[in-house]
Amino acid sequence: MDTSRLLRTTGTVIAAAGLLLSGCTSGGSGEPRASATPGSSSQAGSGPASAGYTAPSVRPSPDPVALRPYYDQKLTWRDCGVPGFQCSTMKAPLDYASPRSGQDVDIAVARRKATGPGKRLGSLVVNPGGPGGSGIGYLQAYAGIGYPAPVRAQYDMVSFDPRGVDRSTPVECLSGPAMDKFTQVDQTPDDAAERTRLVAAFKEFAAACKERSQRILPHVSTVDAARDMDLLRAVLGDEKLTYVGASYGTFLGATYADLFPGRVGRLVLDGAMDPSRPALDLNRDQTAGFETAFNAFAEDCAQQSDCPLGTGDPKAVAARLKEFFAKVDAQPVPTGDARRPLGESLATTGVIAALYDESAWPQLREALGSAMSGDGAPLLALADSYYERGPDGTYANLMFANAAVNCIDQPPAFSGPEAVDAALASFGKASPVFGEGLAWASLNCAYWPVKATGTAKKLTAKGAPPIVVVGTTRDPATPYKWAQALAGQLESGTLLTYEGDGHTAYGRGSDCIDTSINRYLLEGRAPEDGKRCEPSDATR
């Protein structure tokens, strides 16, 4: 049901559906020492170099001496059960403001060592987005085997599940059956009774999170995750962080750069967020992004003989989709599971899941056609892939961690139903198809049991080396203007643009994008600021 501000790479959204895609002080401030210089042959997990390196321009942490044991820890690697990958567990303080409390969280880490030939350049940490996406799952299913071969040859490919996520100390909320009910609650309430049920569902979700995860909920902010990433950098033996963050991972990477500009190596922020936008604006912007993506789908669908929404005018296609949503709202379509018929909420989520990447458009046409013919199972499968629901009815903790991070990173978009009412017109203008549902979905943080600790602000990463920000012009989840904004805020930001569809650009078929990023990661040469790549661009 809650699809607002869920930012993931296309690979993590569609994989389950079978479409896996191809602050500042001077040095010597007393911060724990960083370790190993870039390009050294030190093995990950070897711990800080004995000679030591004190990174400049790092915002002070409370009691930095108390953090030293965390920075000095050594990782013990073990077999992951997935050929070619090793796993480990890193300790981090539950509360960075009180690192002497003795309360820790576990951070699950995985790597695939550099394959060679060529000089090992260190570790490349990757993050797939979310918030709530499993970095380890992303590494094992895609990045560790699907990133360009020259990059995998010279870097150890590394990822981690951020605190609150999956294999790390997780946020837990609803049971599987309760989550099934939650995803079916009508998010376009037509009357007072439906409004009451929707608000009750959000309150129940929040209460379950508090009951099962009260210890960790105050400590899952993006700032916390960025500090964990600096611990990871150190225990991997890297003086500076080399990182590719996609979608929400761009906010994590930019936050790291702002906290630790002197420890920034080569950072790629693909499908960028704008950290200066408050939650209401982020949700409304994203709503417009999905409208842009749907319009591209509708234009294509109108030209296909198997388009279940008709051919001809794309505007008529959109109108027919709204008619379909209204029909399943009134009378859900059977799916083969009597407990989970396809109503409007699940149908909307299924459509949104497929809009993350244009390669899923044929699957979306087929799923819509089946639903319109009385079989909602294919569209339900797309919704399940989005929610990361398994065939056995269990859910990954994606949605739990997503809410926990979003709700602590910023004050809520809305204070209550009346505030949603006041914004419905603007959301409807942003997207006639999805606006109403995504406006109500943005109410989720209003009832969160932990007060937000962050706020919208510009991130400048003053003093950091060049950071590459990538934006796709018709990105559904992270609108292009966000990439433009982030590149402008970062003191050393350089904007790389992909003229096309889909969410994120690296590793998705553009030789121009891939070559530009590969050169930066391997040689340190950032693309010219403002460079643009077309879908048909050959390697250059």
N, C-alpha and C positions, 0 to 999 in steps of 0.2 A: 504493500500500500504506500509506504513512504519512499518516494523516489527522489525527493529533493536533495540536492547537493551530494548525491552519490557519484563520485568521480573515479572512474576506473578506465584502464586501457581496454581496448576492444577484445584483446585476447582473453582477459579474465571474465568478461561478461558472456562471451559467446562460446567459450570452450566447452561448457557443459551441454551446449546445444549442438555440438559436433562441428563447429566452424572455427577451430583454433587457427589464428592468424600467424601465414608464413610466420652584557654589553662591554665598554672598551677600555683596556688598560695597556700600559706598555709591557714589553717583554719582561719576564722576571717578576710577574705579579703574584707568583705563588700558586698559579694554576698547575695541575698535574702536567708533567712533561709529555709532549707528543713523542712519537718514536719513529725511527727509520726514515730515511729520506726517499723521495719518489724514485722509482726505478731501481731500488736496491734489491739485492737478491735474498734479503731476509725473508723467511717463510712466515706466512700468516700465523698468528698465534704465538710468535716468539717473544712477545712482550716488548716494552720500551727498550730502546738501545741504551747501553750503559753510559755512553757519552752524553746522552740527553739532548733534547731540543725544546726550548721554551717558546711557544708560539706567541707572536705579537698580536696585539689588537683583539683580545678575547674578553668579552664581558665577564666580570667577576661572578663566581658562584659563591653561595654561602659556604663558609668553612672549606676552602679548597683543599686543605691538608687532609680533611676527612674523605675527600674523593680519591685520594691517591691510591688506596688499595683497589678501587674499582679500575682505575687506569692501569695498574700494574698486574691485573689478573691475566692468567694464561688460559687460552682455550684448549680444551681437549677434544680433538676431532674423532668422530666415529662414523661408521657407515650409515647412510640414510635409508638404505633399502631401495634406493633408486640408483642404478648404475652410473658411476662417474661423479656422484655427489657425496659430500661429507657434511655432517651436521655437528653442531655444538650448542652449548647454552652459556650465555653471558649473564652475569649478575649486574643489576643496576639498582640504585637506591629508589625505594618507593617514592620518597619525597626528597627532591634535590635541596630543599631548604633545610632538611634535617638528615643529612647523610649518616650521622652517627646513631640514628635511632635503632639500627639493627634490622629494620624492615626492608626487605629487598623484593624485587620482581625478577622473574626469569625472562630473558630475551632469547628466543630461539634464532639460531643463525645457521645458514647453509652456504656452501661454496662449491664451485667446480673449478679446479685448478687450471691455470693457463695451459693450453694444449701445445704451444710452440708451433713452429720454430720462431726464433727471434727473442729479443731481450724482454724479460718480464718487466712490466711497467708498474706492478703493484696490484691493488684490488680495485675492481669496479663494482661499487655498490649500486644496486638497482631497486627501485620501488614502483609498484604497479598502480598506486593510487588508492582510492577508497573515499574517505578514510575507512579502514577496516579490511582492505584487501591483503591477502596473505602474500608477503614477499617471497617466502619459501616456495609456496605453490607456483607462483609466477616464474621463479627462477628454474624450477625443475621442469615445468611444462613448456616454457617458452624461452626466456632470456638466456638460460644456461646452454641451450642447444640451438636457438634460433637467431641470436644476435649475429651480426656479420662475423665471418670466420676470422678475419684479421684482428678484430677486437678480442675475440675469445682466445686467440693464440697468444696474446701478450698480456692479458689481464686475468687474474683470478676473478671469476664471476661470483659475486657475493650478494646475498640478500638476507633480510631478517623480517620476522613478524614483529611489527611495532608493539609496544606494551598495550595490552588490552585485546590483542588480535590472536586468534587461532592457537598456534603452538606456544606462543609466549603466554605469560599470565593473562588469561582472557577475561573480558567482560561477558557475563552470562545474564540472560534476562528470561525470556519466555521459553517454555517447553515447545517441542515440535507441534503437538496438537493446538496449543494456544497460539503459536505463531501462524498456523494455518488459518485460524479464525481471524487473527489480526490482519492478515493480508487480504481478507475478503471484505472487510468493513468498507462501506460505501464512502468514498472520499469526495463525492459531489452531492452533499446532503440536500434533499429536496424539501424537507420540512423540519420542524422542531425536533421530532423524535429521532430523525437520522442525525441531526447535529449533536444531540445528546449522546447517541451511541458512538459517534466519532470521537468526541471529547473524552468519553469514558474509555475508549480504546487507547488513546494516547496516555491517559492517566494510569491505566492498568500496565501498559508497557513500561512506563517510568517507574512505577512502584515495584515491578518485578526486577528491574535492573538494580534498584536500591536494595532490595531484599537479598539478591544473590551476589551483588558485586560492590557492596558499600565501601569496602576497603580500597579498591583501586579506582573507583569512579572519579575522585578528585585529582587523580594523578595521570590522566591519559591525554593531556593536551599535546598539541603539535610541538610546543617548546620542550616538553618532556621528551618526546620522541627524538627531537633534534639533538638534545643532550645525550640521549642514548646512542645516537649515531656517531657522536664524537668519541664516546667510549669505544664503540666498535672500531672506528678508525684507528684508535691507539692500540687496541689489543690485536688488530690485524697486522700491526707493524708498519703502518703508513704514516708518514709525516703530515701528509695532506690528503683530503678527501677527494676522490674521483667518483662521480655519481651521475646516474641518469635517473631522473624522477619523472614519472608520467602522471598527468592529471593532478589529483590531490598531491601526488609526490612532488610536484613543482612547488607547492606551498611549503612542504616539509624541507625541500632543498633550499628554498629562498630563506626560510627561517633559520636554517643552519648557517647559511652564508652571512646573515645579519648578526647572528650570535658569535660566529667564529670566522670573521673575514680573513684572518691571517692563516687559517687552516684550510682554506678553499684551494683545491687543485683545479680540476677540469669538471665543471658542472654543466649538465644539459637538462633543461627544464622544458619538457615536451607536453603540450596541451595545457598551457599555463593558467593558473588562477591569478586573480587580482586581489592581493591581501588588503588593499585599502577599501574594498567594498563591504559595507555592513551586510548582515545576513539577509535582510529583506531584499536588498538590491542584488545580491548574489543569486538568490532563488528566482527572482524575476528575470534576471539576465539569462539564467540557465533555461527558464521556461521559453524565452525567445529563441534560445539556441536549439531546443528541440523542435520548435516550429520551423526554423530554418532547415533543419535536417529533414523534417517530414515533408516540407515543400519540395525538397530535392527528390525524395522518394516518390512523392505524388507525381511529379513531372515525369519521372522515369516509368512509374507504374502505368500512367495514362497512355504510354506508347507500347505497352506489352499486351499481347493477346490474352494472357492469363491473368490480367489484373482484375481481382474480384471487386474492386471499387469502381469499375467502368473505365472506359477510355475517353480521350478527348481532353477537356479542360481540367487542369490540375486542381482548380478551385472546387470543381464538382467532386473530385476524388476526396478532398478534405471534408466536404459536406456529407458525403456518404459514410465516411468513417465516423463522423459525429452521430449520424443516424444509427450506425451499428452499435456504438457505445450506448446510446439511449435504449436500444432494443434489449441489449444484454443486461442493462441496469434494471429494466422492468421484468425481464424473463431470462435468467442465466441459461447458458447453453451447457448441455451435458458434456462431461469430459471422460467418462469411464470411472470416475471416482465420485460416488454419491455425496461425499462430504465436501467436495471441492468443485462445484460447478463453476463455469466461467462467467463471472459477473463483470461489471464495468471496471472495478479496480484491478483485477487480475488481467483483464484484456488490455487495459491501458499500459500496465507494466510490461506485458509481453511485447506490445508495439514499441515501447520506448527501448527495451533491451535490444531489439533489432536495428534501431536507428543509430546505434553507436558505430556501425560500420556498413558501408554500402555493399560489401560482399554478402551480408545477411538479407538484402532486399528480396531475393528470390524465395528464401525461406519464409519471410514475412508475408509475401503474396500468397504462398501456399497455405500458411497457417490461417490467414484471414479468410481465404476461400473455404477452408475446412470448417471454420467456425460459423461462417455464414450459411453453410450447408448442414449445420447441426452437430458438428464434432469440434468441441473446444479443446481437445487434448493437445494438438500441436501448438496452439497459442499459449496454453497453460505451461507447456514445456519451456517456452521462451521466458515466461515469467519466473518459473522455477530456476532457470539458469541465472537470472538476475538476482534472485534472492539467495542463491546457492543452497537450494533445498535438494537433498538427496532422495533417491528412489525409496528409501526406507522411511521417509517422512521426517528425518532429522535435518536441521539447518546448521550450516556453518555460522560462526558468530559475527559474520559481516555486518548485518544490520544493527546488531547490538553495539559493536565497536563504532560503527558509523555514527550512530546517534550520540554516543558518549563523547566522541571527539568533537563533533560539530557543536554540541550543546555546551561544551566547556570552552571552546575556542572563541566563541562570540556570544553576546547576549541574544536572546531569541528574536526571530523575525517578527513574531506577533505575541502580544500579551494575552490574547484570548479570542474567541469567535468574533466578537464585534470588530476587532482590528482586521480580521480576515475579510469581513464584509466590506470594510472601507477600501480594501485593496483589490477586491475581485475585478473591478473594471480594468485596472491597470494590468492585471495578470491576463485577463481576457484579451486585452489589446496586444499583449506580448505573444499570446498564442490562443487563437480561437478554438483550437482543437484540445490543447492540454491545459490551458490557463487555470480553469476553475479547480481541477484536481490537484495541480501542483501548488496552488495557493493554499488549499486546505492542508496538504501534506506539510507545508512549511510551519504549521502550528505545533509540530511535534515537540520542540524544545520549550514550549511555554510551561510545561508541567514537569520539567526535569528536576530531579532531587538535588542536584549540585549546581551552585551558582557559577556562571561563566567567569573564568579568570583572565581571558584574553579579550581583545577588542580589535576592530578593523584599524589598520594603520599601514603606512607605506614601509616597505622594507628596502633599504638602500645598500646594505653590505659594503659600507664605505671601506675602501682599501683593498677589496678583493680583486683578483685577476679577472680577465674576461669570462663572463658567464653567458652561455648560449641559451636563449629563450626561443622556443619553437611554437608557432601558432598555425592552425589550419583554418582557412577562411570560412568553411561551413561546418565547423565542429559543433556537434549538438550539446555536449556536456560542459565544455569550457569555451565559451564564445571567443572569437578571434580578438575582440577588443580587450579581453583580459590579458592576452599575450602582449599586445601593444603596450598596455598599461604597466605590466611587470617589467618589461624590458626598459621602459622609460624610468621606472623607479630605481632599479638597480644601477648603482653608479657605473658599473662596468658591463651592464647588460647589452647584448647584441641580438637583434631580432632576426630570426630565420623564418620565412613564411612559406607554407605549402598552400597553393591554390587548389583546393579540392574539398572532398567530402570525408566524413569520418572523424573519429576521435583519436587524436595524436597522429604523428607522422613518421617517426623513426621506425625503420624495419617493416614498413608496410607497403613497399613496392616502388617508392620514388628513389631512383638512383641519385638524383640531385640532392635530396635530403640526406640520404645515407652516406654519400661520399663526403658531404660537408661535415657531418657529425663524426664520421670515422677519422677524417683528417684532424679534426680538433682533438679527439680522444687519443689518437696515436702520435700526433706530431705537435699538439698544442697550438695549432693555427686555427683561430676562430674564424668563421665565415664573416664576410663583410657585413656590417650592420645594414639591415634592410634587404638583404638578398631574398629573392623570391624564386620558388620552384613550381613548375607546372607539372601536372600528372604525366605528361608525355616527355618530360625532360630526360635525356639520356645522361649517362655518367659524364661528369665534366670535372 
